[in-house]
C-alpha cells in the first residue's frame, strides 16, 4: 500500500516537471516503467546514424548501448571495454559531433532546470551544442523541488557515489560528504544549468518513475 502512494506522489511530481520542461522548450515525457521509456527512446533515435553515450549508469541499466549497437549504428562510448587512452579521447570528442547523444542528468528541478557536474566536460559539452539530437534519461530519484536542492543533490548524493564507483581518491569517496576538495582526482569541475533548451540543439528529456543511476 505504501509503495502505491509513493508511486502516485512521484508520478504527480514527474508530470509537473514535464510540464515545466516543455514550458522551457524541451521535448519531455514521463513514463511509469523503463520498458515504456526505452520504446520511446528507440523511436526518437530511429532516424540517426551515429551515437554518443555519456558515462551513465542509467542508460546502461536500461540496455540502451546494446540496443543501439544491434542496429549496427556507430557508437562512441568511452566506457567501451578495452578502449585505449587514445580511443577514450577520440570517443569523447566524437560524442560532441555525433548525430544523437544519449546521457542522463545529475539532477532536474521540478521547475524544469537540468543540472550537471562533470570532471572532463565531454558530457556537458555534447548536451549543449554540436549534436543534432540529445536524449536525457533520468529516474525520478533525480528530480528535486528546487534548483538549490538540485545542486545540493549533486554535492551530497550523486558526486560522492560516482566518485566511489570510479574508485577515485577523493574525500567524498571516503566519507560520503562533499567538502569542496582540492583533490587531483576531483570529479566536480564543471557545472552547467540548462534553464531553457539550448537555441541550436534539439533536446528530449525522458523521466521514469524508478530509481536509476546516481
Helices and strands as residue ranges (DSSP letters): H 2-23, E 27-31, H 34-45, E 50-53, H 57-61, H 64-70, E 74-77, H 85-95, E 100-103, E 107-109, E 114-118, H 122-128, E 133-139, G 140-142, E 143-144, H 147-153, I 154-158, H 159-165, H 171-175, E 190-194, E 202-208
